[in-house]
Amino acid sequence: MGGYGTRVLRLFDLIDTSRNGYIDRDDLPRTADDAAGAEVQRARIVQALITGVIKAGDANMDTRVTKDEMSSCVERTMVGKSASDLPGYIREVTAGVFALMDADGNGKVGKSEFEKYLKARNVTDPSAAGEFARLDRDGDGSLTLEDLGHATHGFFTAPEYDVPEHWLFAAVSG
C-alpha cells in the first residue's frame, strides 16, 4: 500500500476518537450549543467523513468500519481513479476544509489564510506551513478548491510518503 496506506491508517486513528478500533457513530463529533462557526463547520466535515466512510466501507454491514475495511474501501473507491472521480463524501470533506481555510470567502486561500487555519487547529509541526507551496500547483500564491481536490486525491492514492497531509489532519483532529 505504501504512503497512502500509512496516511489512511493515521486518519483512521484520528477519527476513531472513542479508541474502540472502529469508526462508528460513537466517533461523531458533538459540538456545544455555543460553539463558534469554525468549530461547527469542522464538526460537519468530520460527520461527513465518518458517515461516508461507514456507508462506503462497512463491508460486513455491522454499522462500523475497521482499519482493514477502511483500507479496502480506499483501494476499491479511490486508488487508480482520477481526482475528479473521488467519492462524493470525500469531495464534500475537501470543500468543507477549503471553506474553513478561505476565511475571507473569495474562493482562494492565500498563504496567510492557510497559516491562520493551521494555527487555529493547533498544528505546530514546522513542515506544515511548507505544505502551502506544494499544494499551490500553479505557484500563483493561492490555493483553489481544485488544488485541494488534487491534494486530497494524492493523500488517498499517492504511494509516496512525503505528501501534504497536515491540512487534512488539522480538519479532523479534535
C-alpha positions in Angstrom: 0.0 0.0 0.0 2.8 2.4 0.6 2.5 6.0 1.7 -1.2 6.4 1.2 -1.8 3.3 3.4 0.1 4.9 6.2 -1.8 8.2 5.8 -5.2 6.3 5.7 -4.3 4.5 8.9 -3.3 7.7 10.6 -6.5 9.3 9.5 -8.4 6.3 10.9 -6.7 6.8 14.3 -7.7 10.5 14.3 -11.3 9.7 13.5 -11.6 6.9 16.0 -12.0 9.2 18.9 -13.7 6.5 21.1 -10.5 4.4 20.6 -12.5 1.3 20.2 -10.8 0.2 17.0 -13.7 1.1 14.8 -15.1 4.1 13.0 -18.7 4.3 14.1 -21.4 6.6 15.3 -19.6 6.9 18.7 -16.9 8.9 16.9 -19.3 11.6 15.5 -18.3 14.9 17.0 -20.5 16.6 19.4 -20.5 20.4 19.5 -21.7 22.6 22.3 -24.7 24.7 21.6 -22.5 27.8 21.9 -19.7 26.5 19.6 -18.2 29.0 17.2 -18.8 28.9 13.5 -15.5 27.3 12.6 -15.9 24.5 15.2 -19.4 23.8 13.9 -18.0 23.7 10.4 -15.2 21.4 11.4 -17.8 19.1 13.1 -19.8 18.9 9.9 -16.6 17.9 8.0 -15.9 15.1 10.4 -19.5 14.0 10.3 -19.5 13.9 6.5 -16.2 11.9 6.6 -17.5 9.4 9.2 -20.9 8.8 7.7 -19.3 8.5 4.2 -16.7 6.0 5.4 -19.3 3.9 7.2 -21.6 3.9 4.2 -18.8 3.1 1.7 -16.5 0.9 3.8 -18.7 -1.2 6.1 -18.2 -4.5 4.2 -19.9 -6.7 6.8 -22.8 -4.3 7.5 -22.3 -4.1 11.2 -22.5 -0.2 11.2 -18.8 0.2 12.0 -15.6 0.2 10.0 -12.3 -1.4 10.9 -8.9 -0.3 9.7 -8.9 -3.2 7.2 -12.4 -2.2 5.9 -11.3 1.5 5.5 -8.1 0.5 3.7 -10.1 -1.8 1.4 -12.6 1.0 0.7 -9.8 3.4 -0.3 -8.3 0.7 -2.5 -11.7 0.0 -4.1 -13.0 3.5 -4.5 -10.0 5.8 -4.9 -6.8 4.1 -5.9 -6.4 4.1 -9.7 -9.0 6.8 -10.2 -8.6 10.4 -11.0 -9.1 13.4 -8.7 -12.5 14.1 -10.3 -13.6 10.5 -9.6 -13.2 10.7 -5.8 -16.3 9.7 -3.9 -18.9 12.4 -3.2 -18.3 12.3 0.6 -14.6 12.9 0.0 -15.3 15.8 -2.3 -17.7 17.2 0.4 -15.0 16.9 3.0 -12.5 18.7 0.7 -14.9 21.5 0.0 -15.5 21.8 3.7 -11.8 22.1 4.6 -11.4 24.6 1.8 -14.2 26.7 3.2 -12.6 26.6 6.6 -9.3 27.8 5.1 -10.9 30.5 2.9 -11.6 33.0 5.8 -12.5 35.9 3.5 -14.7 33.8 1.3 -13.1 34.9 -2.0 -12.7 31.4 -3.4 -8.9 31.4 -3.0 -6.8 30.6 0.0 -3.7 32.8 0.4 -0.6 31.7 2.4 -1.6 33.8 5.4 -5.1 32.2 5.5 -3.5 28.8 5.3 -1.2 29.6 8.1 -4.1 31.0 10.2 -6.1 27.8 9.6 -3.2 25.7 10.8 -2.6 27.9 13.8 -6.3 27.8 14.7 -6.2 24.0 14.6 -3.0 23.9 16.8 -0.8 22.5 14.1 2.7 23.2 15.3 4.8 20.9 13.0 7.2 23.2 11.2 6.8 21.3 8.0 3.1 22.0 7.9 3.5 25.7 6.8 5.7 24.4 3.9 2.8 22.4 2.6 1.3 25.6 1.1 3.8 25.7 -1.8 3.3 22.1 -2.5 -0.5 22.5 -2.6 -0.3 25.6 -4.8 0.0 23.7 -8.1 0.4 26.7 -10.4 2.6 28.7 -8.0 0.3 31.8 -8.1 0.4 32.3 -4.3 -3.1 31.0 -3.7 -5.0 27.7 -3.4 -8.2 26.9 -5.2 -10.7 24.2 -4.5 -9.2 22.3 -7.4 -5.8 22.5 -5.9 -7.2 21.0 -2.7 -9.0 18.3 -4.7 -5.8 17.2 -6.2 -4.2 17.2 -2.8 -7.0 15.1 -1.4 -6.5 12.6 -4.3 -2.8 12.5 -3.5 -3.5 12.0 0.2 -5.6 8.9 -0.5 -3.7 7.5 -3.5 -0.1 8.6 -3.8 2.4 5.8 -3.0 5.0 8.4 -1.8 5.3 9.0 1.9 6.1 12.7 1.6 2.7 14.1 0.6 1.0 17.2 2.1 -1.2 15.9 4.9 -1.3 18.3 7.8 -4.0 20.4 6.1 -6.4 17.4 6.3 -5.3 16.0 9.6 -5.9 19.5 11.1 -9.5 19.5 10.0 -10.4 16.2 11.5 -8.3 16.2 14.7 -10.4 17.2 17.7 
